[in-house]
């Protein structure tokens, strides 16, 4: 168990629908990251929050949005879902915003598998 | 062209073999280099971390960074079936605004 908790583990929904993925970071970590992993695109960075504030944006679609709450948990909202949104969505956390520098390890959750039919 | 390139494999080896996994990159600003291991249907987990050039050893695993060639490697000695997974390299620069950039991953299969 990495300490990063993601729910739900699996989600099946229809095109046009909206879903919310939830993430609780590892205890003590202030920064949360969302990644999308599909077979053809690999691990794609979507968005990062640090202590409640948006820190960096990657290849996140306008149909997607996220937030980090005062208790540091984060939610990723995916709306107007399309077949191509089917993927694994990972949440990761780190102590400071500069994950990967020094001892600032980026720790991943087990992921939420989204299937859009 | 992607910033970090990694052969997707699959790479199939017999148990006990020495495995070499590699990544090439184009951004000379990268200073921190990592290897993540991802088992099927699980999240990536950090395996090795190196700063700048050089080697680092941890048990059966050795990470090498050659910044002059923009090339990093992960060697696995005495490979085991439990090493079967996808291995992703990741790297970032020194600036505060830099993000981790991942390779696409190499799928490794170690056959008993």
Contacts between the chains, C-beta under 8 A, distances in Angstrom:
chain1	res1	chain2	res2	distance
A	2	B	43	6.4
A	2	B	45	6.8
A	4	B	43	7.4
A	42	B	102	6.5
A	42	B	103	7.5
A	42	B	104	4.0
A	42	B	105	6.3
A	43	B	44	7.3
A	43	B	88	6.6
A	43	B	102	4.5
A	43	B	104	7.9
A	43	B	105	7.5
A	45	B	99	5.9
A	45	B	100	7.5
A	48	B	99	7.4
A	56	B	97	7.3
A	56	B	99	5.9
A	58	B	99	7.1
A	90	B	43	5.6
A	90	B	44	7.6
A	92	B	43	7.7
A	97	B	96	7.2
A	98	B	92	7.8
A	98	B	96	5.8
A	98	B	98	7.3
A	99	B	92	7.9
A	99	B	100	5.8
A	100	B	32	5.1
A	100	B	34	6.1
A	100	B	90	6.5
A	100	B	91	7.6
A	100	B	92	4.5
A	100	B	100	4.5
A	101	B	32	5.4
A	101	B	92	6.6
A	101	B	94	7.3
A	101	B	98	8.0
A	102	B	32	7.8
A	102	B	51	7.7
A	105	B	46	5.6
A	105	B	49	7.7
A	106	B	46	7.2
A	106	B	90	7.9
A	106	B	100	6.2
A	107	B	46	7.4
A	108	B	36	7.9
A	108	B	43	3.5
A	108	B	44	5.0
A	108	B	45	6.9
A	109	B	43	5.3
A	110	B	42	5.9
A	110	B	43	5.0
A	111	B	41	7.7
A	111	B	42	7.5
A	111	B	43	5.4
A	113	B	41	7.7
